[in-house]
Amino acid sequence: MEARLTNSSYVTATACDATHFFGALALTNSVVIEDTTNGLEVKFTVSNSGMTIIPTDNNGNVVGQFGGGHFQAVFSLY
């Protein structure tokens, strides 16, 4: 899965101005939604994955890059 924090113009956030979170993933199994399906719930898990925030200045006040572990998406149909 790839995720990106963006600002209100949907441009990748370069400072602490993120207002949106977008993600995309390639599924290994199909999610089948039928006429009897009432909804789809997706839970994103980032626990125990690790994360790195790399500043662009020596004071650590400006975020330059994010790095870290994988997101896990769990789908539930109801």
Sine and cosine of phi, psi and omega as CSV:
sin_phi,cos_phi,sin_psi,cos_psi,sin_omega,cos_omega
0.00,0.00,0.63,-0.78,0.09,-1.00
-0.89,-0.46,0.73,-0.68,-0.01,-1.00
-0.79,-0.61,0.43,-0.90,-0.03,-1.00
-0.57,-0.82,0.70,-0.72,0.15,-0.99
-1.00,-0.03,0.74,-0.67,-0.01,-1.00
-0.80,-0.60,0.25,-0.97,0.10,-1.00
-1.00,0.00,-0.13,-0.99,-0.08,-1.00
-0.92,0.38,-0.24,0.97,0.08,-1.00
-1.00,-0.07,0.14,0.99,0.00,-1.00
0.90,0.44,0.50,0.87,0.08,-1.00
-0.97,-0.25,0.63,-0.78,-0.01,-1.00
-0.76,0.65,0.81,-0.59,-0.03,-1.00
-0.91,0.41,0.71,-0.70,0.02,-1.00
-0.92,-0.39,-0.10,0.99,0.05,-1.00
-0.64,-0.76,-0.34,-0.94,-0.01,-1.00
-1.00,0.05,0.71,0.71,-0.03,-1.00
-0.93,-0.37,0.34,0.94,-0.04,-1.00
-0.93,0.36,0.74,-0.67,0.05,-1.00
-0.80,-0.60,-0.20,0.98,-0.04,-1.00
-0.71,-0.70,0.43,-0.90,0.03,-1.00
-0.77,-0.64,0.87,-0.49,0.01,-1.00
-0.89,-0.45,0.55,-0.83,0.03,-1.00
-0.58,-0.81,0.47,-0.89,0.07,-1.00
-0.62,-0.79,0.59,-0.81,0.03,-1.00
-0.55,-0.84,0.48,-0.88,0.08,-1.00
-1.00,-0.07,0.87,-0.49,-0.03,-1.00
-0.98,0.18,0.61,-0.79,0.09,-1.00
-1.00,0.00,-0.40,0.92,0.06,-1.00
-0.80,-0.60,0.52,-0.85,-0.01,-1.00
-0.95,0.31,0.55,-0.83,0.17,-0.98
-0.96,-0.26,0.92,-0.39,-0.08,-1.00
-0.99,-0.17,0.89,-0.46,0.05,-1.00
-0.95,-0.30,0.86,-0.51,-0.05,-1.00
-0.93,-0.36,0.07,-1.00,0.01,-1.00
-0.87,0.50,-0.47,0.88,-0.02,-1.00
-0.99,0.10,-0.11,0.99,0.00,-1.00
-0.97,0.26,0.80,-0.61,0.01,-1.00
-1.00,-0.06,-0.40,0.92,-0.02,-1.00
-0.11,-0.99,0.18,-0.98,0.02,-1.00
-0.74,-0.67,0.80,-0.60,0.06,-1.00
-0.92,-0.38,0.73,-0.68,0.06,-1.00
-0.84,-0.54,0.83,-0.56,0.06,-1.00
-0.94,-0.34,0.77,-0.64,0.05,-1.00
-0.97,-0.23,0.78,-0.63,-0.01,-1.00
-0.90,-0.43,0.76,-0.65,0.07,-1.00
-0.82,-0.57,0.11,0.99,-0.04,-1.00
-0.89,0.46,0.61,-0.79,0.05,-1.00
0.84,0.54,0.52,0.85,-0.01,-1.00
-0.96,-0.29,-0.39,0.92,-0.04,-1.00
0.99,0.13,0.46,-0.89,0.02,-1.00
-0.40,-0.91,0.59,-0.81,0.04,-1.00
-0.81,-0.59,0.73,-0.68,0.12,-0.99
-0.90,-0.43,0.85,-0.53,-0.08,-1.00
-0.95,-0.32,0.90,-0.43,-0.01,-1.00
-0.97,0.22,0.33,-0.94,0.04,-1.00
-0.98,-0.18,-0.16,0.99,0.05,-1.00
-0.81,-0.59,0.21,-0.98,-0.06,-1.00
-0.95,0.32,-0.30,0.95,-0.02,-1.00
-1.00,0.04,-0.18,0.98,-0.01,-1.00
0.96,0.26,0.34,0.94,-0.07,-1.00
-1.00,0.01,-0.31,0.95,-0.05,-1.00
-0.86,-0.51,0.84,-0.55,-0.01,-1.00
-0.97,0.23,0.81,-0.59,0.02,-1.00
-0.98,-0.17,-0.67,0.74,-0.05,-1.00
-0.49,-0.87,0.44,-0.90,0.16,-0.99
-0.90,-0.43,0.55,-0.83,0.11,-0.99
-0.51,-0.86,0.41,-0.91,0.04,-1.00
0.19,-0.98,-0.21,-0.98,-0.05,-1.00
-0.97,0.24,-0.02,-1.00,-0.08,-1.00
-1.00,0.10,0.52,-0.85,0.18,-0.98
-0.99,0.12,0.48,-0.88,0.12,-0.99
-0.86,-0.51,0.79,-0.62,0.03,-1.00
-0.96,-0.29,0.75,-0.66,0.04,-1.00
-0.87,-0.49,0.85,-0.53,-0.04,-1.00
-0.98,-0.20,0.67,-0.74,0.08,-1.00
-0.71,-0.70,0.81,-0.59,0.09,-1.00
-1.00,-0.09,0.56,-0.83,0.11,-0.99
-0.60,-0.80,0.00,0.00,0.00,0.00
